[in-house]
Every structure is written in C-alpha cells, then in structure tokens.
Amino acid sequence: MVRRKKKAVTVITGFLGAGKTTFINSVLKNNPDKQFALVENEFGEVSIDTKLIKGVDASQMFELKQGCICCTISDEYELVLLELAERFPNVEHLLIETTGIADPASVIRPFFRDENLQKIYHFNETICLVDAINFENSPEKKITTKQVVIADLILVSKSEQLSEIQKETFKENLKKINPFAEIEFANSLAPFKGLGVNSFLQNPNISLIFSKFSNSHTNISTQTLHFNQPLNKELFTNWLSYTLDLYKTKIYRVKGILYFKNEPYEYILQGVGGSFEMVEGELMINESQSAIVFIGLDIPALKF
C-alpha cells in the first residue's frame, strides 16, 4: 500500500482590504506546478472573491459563509476537509482564506485536535496580511491584533509610500504584538513578488526564534519557558493540555521545540486556541534545551 504524503495547509488571514486575494493569486502564479485547493471565506450572500481567484479549478474551491463552511456535502467543517481530500487526492497544498473580520483560531484549531484530519493534513503556517495605511486606525482593533498574534508570517501591503524609517517603525510595532513572526514588506505595484509558501515543519528554526522580549503593547503578553533537561513526555503533555484548556481564551498561540526522555527525535510543538499538536522533527544529535513560547492576552505566570 502506497502511503500518501500529507497535504500542507496554509491559512491566510488579515483585515478587510489588506490584500489576501492578491496574495493568493500571487502564490498560484508563482507556483504553477503545485496542485492547490482553496477554501474561500465569504461574508454575505454574494461571492465576490472567488471570482477574483485565478489558477484554481472551480471544483477545487470551497466557500465558508459567516465563518462556517457552506456546500452541498456537509455543514461540518471537518467533514468537508475530509471530503475535499478524498475528492482531490492529488492536491498538495490547501489554502484557506478567512474573512477579513474573522478570528482565524476557529479555522486553524481542527488541524490540531482532529485525529482524522491529522492523518491527511499537516498545518503549515498562518500568513497575516497587514495594511500599512489603515492598520493602526482599524475599527476592529481586537480582531486585527489577534490576527497578527496568531501569524507565523506577516506580509505588509500598501507600503510603497513609507520611508525606510517608517517601515522600521512599523515593523517594530508589529514585533511588539508578535515578536516571533517573520515580517515582509510588499508594495501594490509588485505585490508579494517572489514570495512562496513556507513550511514551518520543514524550517522550524526560521519561524521559531527564542529570545528575551519586553512587550509594551497593551495587554498582549509573551512568555518563554526553557528546560535544560529532557522532559517526561506524558507529564508534560498532560500539563500542556490542561494549561491550554484552562487559559484557552488568553493563550492565542503556542510554539516550541521539545526534547523528551528516551526519545531520539526533537518534537515541534504548535497550537492555537486551546488545541495543539507535537510532531517529530530532526534526529537529536546532542541533548538540547527545550523552549516554548506562549503569546496571548494577559497570560498569567506559567510554570511546569
């Protein structure tokens, strides 16, 4: 029996008008040999964005209405994702675009908690589009902030009128919200040229940089836990599960690289909204320090 390679999943979020559809078209254009499927989030009765997407067969596009998948197969998000994989076995990468006013956590969470989905998909990363002109004055600051907090990669659009000093200031302000995300700038004349789809699982050290950080952004807090000795896997997993469930409204995002007793591989941890997954990474050559980052809202002091 041939074992199929898991399908990568990338969630694209960002507030209304930030450039999500432009980015998706850019990804499709720059990766013509990759088989994509797209889950498109529409808010309202008329589908507009789906008409603007170029490069994905219409049958491989699914829509979410009001935050829930709407199609003839099923009203259940997880079942639609399973059906998509069955109908399109050759799809390599699933792109999911959230509506501009949505909290992306509910879209991401099933990939960390549903065992059936985890057999088929691996969650790749969350990409957040940020409008350089309107971000600071967003009417939905809580939503836009959470979209940035959850992101692994932040793409700043409409930045062509910013000076280099203004760009650096803008970048520093984003780092105050999410110090662990990669940040890239693009302009509207050549949007996202050369940017492809990264893989957190294949390049964990690119997306995961552990450092001491003092956060001055209102209420947003980060905590980094370091462990010098290999962890007891069962005890740690139970503690993490309990902690993330207890503080699921406060901890938006968790990432980590972990080393366990009697385990030959490092483990890559990532989670959102109370759910998480740990997958095997590289073979451990030398004992290393485990590190975990928690990002969220008024997170209390955590200790294992």
C-alpha positions as CSV (number, residue, x, y, z in Angstrom):
1,M,0.0,0.0,0.0
2,V,1.4,3.4,-1.0
3,R,1.5,5.9,1.8
4,R,0.3,9.3,0.6
5,K,2.2,12.4,1.6
6,K,0.2,14.7,3.9
7,K,-1.3,17.8,2.3
8,A,0.1,21.1,3.6
9,V,-2.3,23.6,5.0
10,T,-1.8,27.4,5.0
11,V,-4.3,29.8,6.5
12,I,-4.3,33.3,5.1
13,T,-5.8,36.0,7.3
14,G,-5.9,39.7,7.6
15,F,-8.4,42.6,7.8
16,L,-10.7,43.7,5.0
17,G,-8.8,45.2,2.1
18,A,-5.4,44.1,3.3
19,G,-4.6,42.1,0.1
20,K,-5.5,38.5,0.8
21,T,-6.9,37.8,-2.6
22,T,-3.9,39.5,-4.3
23,F,-1.6,37.4,-2.3
24,I,-3.4,34.1,-3.1
25,N,-3.2,35.0,-6.8
26,S,0.5,35.7,-6.5
27,V,1.1,32.3,-4.8
28,L,-0.8,30.5,-7.5
29,K,1.1,32.3,-10.3
30,N,4.5,31.7,-8.7
31,N,3.8,28.0,-8.1
32,P,2.3,26.8,-11.3
33,D,3.5,23.2,-10.8
34,K,1.9,22.7,-7.4
35,Q,-1.6,21.4,-7.0
36,F,-3.7,23.7,-4.8
37,A,-7.2,23.6,-3.4
38,L,-8.7,26.7,-1.9
39,V,-11.3,27.2,0.9
40,E,-12.6,30.7,0.4
41,N,-14.4,32.6,3.2
42,E,-17.2,34.8,2.1
43,F,-19.1,37.2,4.3
44,G,-22.5,37.9,2.9
45,E,-24.7,36.4,0.2
46,V,-22.8,37.2,-2.9
47,S,-19.5,35.5,-3.7
48,I,-17.0,38.2,-5.0
49,D,-13.5,37.0,-4.0
50,T,-14.0,33.6,-5.6
51,K,-14.5,35.3,-9.0
52,L,-11.2,37.1,-8.5
53,I,-9.1,34.0,-7.8
54,K,-7.1,32.8,-10.9
55,G,-5.4,29.4,-11.2
56,V,-7.5,27.0,-9.2
57,D,-10.2,24.9,-10.8
58,A,-13.7,26.0,-9.7
59,S,-14.4,22.5,-8.5
60,Q,-11.5,22.7,-6.1
61,M,-12.8,25.9,-4.4
62,F,-15.0,25.7,-1.3
63,E,-16.7,28.6,0.4
64,L,-17.3,29.4,4.1
65,K,-20.3,31.5,5.0
66,Q,-20.4,33.5,8.2
67,G,-17.4,31.5,9.4
68,C,-18.8,28.0,8.6
69,I,-18.2,26.0,5.5
70,C,-21.2,26.0,3.2
71,C,-21.5,23.4,0.5
72,T,-23.8,20.6,-0.6
73,I,-21.6,17.9,1.1
74,S,-21.9,18.8,4.7
75,D,-22.3,21.7,7.1
76,E,-19.5,20.4,9.3
77,Y,-16.1,21.9,8.7
78,E,-14.1,18.8,9.5
79,L,-16.2,16.6,7.2
80,V,-15.8,19.0,4.3
81,L,-12.0,18.9,4.8
82,L,-12.1,15.1,4.7
83,E,-14.3,15.1,1.7
84,L,-12.0,17.6,-0.1
85,A,-9.0,15.2,0.4
86,E,-11.0,12.3,-0.9
87,R,-12.3,14.0,-4.0
88,F,-8.9,15.6,-4.9
89,P,-6.2,13.1,-3.8
90,N,-3.6,14.8,-6.0
91,V,-3.9,18.2,-4.2
92,E,-0.6,19.0,-2.5
93,H,-1.5,22.2,-0.7
94,L,-4.7,23.5,0.9
95,L,-5.1,27.3,1.1
96,I,-7.7,28.6,3.5
97,E,-8.7,32.3,3.4
98,T,-10.6,33.6,6.3
99,T,-13.0,36.5,6.1
100,G,-11.4,39.9,7.0
101,I,-13.4,40.2,10.2
102,A,-12.9,36.6,11.4
103,D,-10.8,35.2,14.3
104,P,-8.7,32.7,12.5
105,A,-8.3,30.4,15.5
106,S,-11.5,28.5,14.9
107,V,-10.3,27.8,11.3
108,I,-6.9,26.5,12.5
109,R,-8.0,24.6,15.6
110,P,-9.4,21.4,13.9
111,F,-6.0,20.6,12.4
112,F,-4.6,20.3,15.9
113,R,-7.4,18.3,17.5
114,D,-9.0,16.1,14.9
115,E,-7.1,12.8,14.5
116,N,-8.6,12.0,11.1
117,L,-7.5,15.4,9.7
118,Q,-4.0,14.9,11.2
119,K,-3.6,11.7,9.2
120,I,-4.2,13.7,5.9
121,Y,-3.0,17.2,6.6
122,H,-0.2,18.9,8.3
123,F,-0.7,22.5,9.4
124,N,1.9,24.6,7.6
125,E,1.6,28.2,8.8
126,T,-0.7,31.2,9.2
127,I,0.0,34.2,7.0
128,C,-1.4,37.5,8.0
129,L,-1.8,40.4,5.6
130,V,-1.4,43.8,7.2
131,D,-2.5,47.1,5.5
132,A,0.3,49.6,6.2
133,I,-2.1,52.6,5.7
134,N,-5.1,51.5,7.8
135,F,-3.8,49.0,10.4
136,E,-3.2,51.5,13.2
137,N,-6.7,53.0,12.7
138,S,-8.6,49.7,12.3
139,P,-12.2,49.9,13.6
140,E,-11.8,46.3,14.8
141,K,-8.5,46.6,16.7
142,K,-9.1,43.4,18.8
143,I,-9.6,41.2,15.7
144,T,-6.7,42.7,13.7
145,T,-4.4,42.3,16.8
146,K,-5.3,38.7,17.2
147,Q,-4.8,38.0,13.5
148,V,-1.2,39.3,13.9
149,V,-0.6,37.4,17.2
150,I,-1.5,34.1,15.6
151,A,0.6,34.6,12.4
152,D,3.8,32.9,11.6
153,L,4.5,35.2,8.7
154,I,3.2,38.8,8.4
155,L,3.1,40.4,5.0
156,V,2.7,44.2,5.0
157,S,0.9,45.6,2.0
158,K,0.4,49.1,0.7
159,S,3.9,50.1,2.0
160,E,5.3,51.8,-1.1
161,Q,4.7,55.3,0.4
162,L,6.5,54.5,3.6
163,S,10.1,55.7,4.0
164,E,12.7,53.2,5.3
165,I,12.5,54.8,8.8
166,Q,8.7,54.5,8.7
167,K,9.0,50.8,7.7
168,E,11.3,50.1,10.5
169,T,9.0,51.8,13.0
170,F,6.0,49.9,11.6
171,K,7.9,46.6,11.8
172,E,8.9,47.3,15.4
173,N,5.3,48.0,16.3
174,L,4.3,44.6,14.8
175,K,7.1,43.0,16.7
176,K,5.6,44.4,19.9
177,I,2.4,42.4,19.1
178,N,4.1,39.2,17.8
179,P,7.9,39.1,18.3
180,F,8.2,35.6,16.8
181,A,6.7,36.1,13.3
182,E,8.7,36.8,10.1
183,I,7.8,40.2,8.6
184,E,8.0,41.1,4.9
185,F,7.0,44.2,3.1
186,A,5.5,44.5,-0.4
187,N,4.1,47.3,-2.5
188,S,0.9,47.4,-4.5
189,L,2.8,47.7,-7.8
190,A,4.6,44.3,-7.5
191,P,2.6,42.6,-4.7
192,F,4.4,39.7,-3.0
193,K,6.7,39.0,-5.9
194,G,8.9,36.1,-5.2
195,L,7.1,35.0,-2.0
196,G,6.1,31.4,-2.0
197,V,4.5,29.3,0.7
198,N,6.9,28.5,3.5
199,S,6.8,25.4,5.7
200,F,7.1,25.7,9.5
201,L,7.5,21.9,9.8
202,Q,10.4,21.9,7.3
203,N,12.0,25.0,8.5
204,P,11.1,25.3,12.2
205,N,14.1,27.4,13.2
206,I,13.2,30.1,10.7
207,S,9.7,30.7,12.2
208,L,10.7,30.0,15.8
209,I,13.3,32.3,17.3
210,F,13.5,32.2,21.0
211,S,14.6,35.5,22.6
212,K,14.0,37.6,25.7
213,F,11.3,40.2,24.9
214,S,9.7,43.0,26.7
215,N,6.2,43.7,25.3
216,S,4.8,47.2,25.6
217,H,1.7,46.6,23.5
218,T,-1.5,46.9,25.6
219,N,-2.4,43.6,27.2
220,I,-0.5,41.4,24.7
221,S,2.0,39.3,26.6
222,T,4.5,36.6,25.7
223,Q,6.2,34.0,27.9
224,T,9.1,31.8,27.0
225,L,9.8,28.7,29.1
226,H,13.2,26.9,28.9
227,F,14.1,23.4,30.1
228,N,17.7,22.3,30.4
229,Q,16.9,18.6,30.9
230,P,14.8,16.3,28.7
231,L,11.2,16.3,29.7
232,N,8.9,13.5,30.7
233,K,6.6,13.3,27.7
234,E,3.5,12.0,29.5
235,L,3.7,14.5,32.3
236,F,4.5,17.4,30.1
237,T,1.7,16.6,27.6
238,N,-0.8,16.4,30.4
239,W,0.3,19.7,31.9
240,L,0.3,21.4,28.5
241,S,-3.2,20.1,27.6
242,Y,-4.5,21.3,31.0
243,T,-2.9,24.7,30.8
244,L,-4.0,25.4,27.2
245,D,-7.6,24.4,28.0
246,L,-7.6,26.4,31.2
247,Y,-6.3,29.5,29.5
248,K,-7.7,29.0,26.0
249,T,-9.3,32.5,26.0
250,K,-6.0,34.0,27.0
251,I,-3.3,32.0,25.1
252,Y,-3.7,32.7,21.4
253,R,-0.6,30.9,20.1
254,V,2.0,28.4,21.4
255,K,5.1,27.2,19.6
256,G,8.0,25.2,20.8
257,I,10.9,22.8,20.1
258,L,10.9,20.0,22.7
259,Y,13.2,17.2,23.8
260,F,11.8,14.2,25.7
261,K,13.5,11.5,27.8
262,N,14.1,8.3,25.8
263,E,13.0,9.9,22.5
264,P,15.6,10.0,19.6
265,Y,13.9,12.9,17.8
266,E,13.1,16.5,18.7
267,Y,9.5,17.5,18.6
268,I,7.9,20.5,17.0
269,L,5.0,22.0,19.0
270,Q,2.4,24.4,17.8
271,G,-1.1,25.2,18.9
272,V,-3.9,27.7,18.8
273,G,-7.0,28.4,20.9
274,G,-6.6,25.5,23.4
275,S,-5.6,22.9,20.9
276,F,-2.1,21.7,19.9
277,E,0.0,19.1,18.1
278,M,3.5,17.7,18.5
279,V,5.2,16.2,15.5
280,E,8.6,14.5,15.2
281,G,11.4,16.8,13.9
282,E,15.0,16.2,13.3
283,L,17.0,13.3,14.8
284,M,18.5,14.6,18.1
285,I,22.3,14.5,17.8
286,N,23.1,16.1,21.2
287,E,20.8,16.9,24.1
288,S,19.4,20.4,23.7
289,Q,17.4,22.8,25.6
290,S,13.6,22.7,25.2
291,A,11.9,26.1,24.7
292,I,8.2,27.0,24.4
293,V,6.7,30.4,23.5
294,F,3.2,31.4,24.6
295,I,1.6,34.5,23.0
296,G,-1.7,35.9,24.2
297,L,-3.8,38.3,26.2
298,D,-2.8,38.9,29.9
299,I,-1.3,35.5,30.3
300,P,-0.7,34.6,33.9
301,A,2.7,33.3,35.1
302,L,3.1,29.7,33.8
303,K,5.3,27.0,35.4
304,F,5.7,23.3,34.6
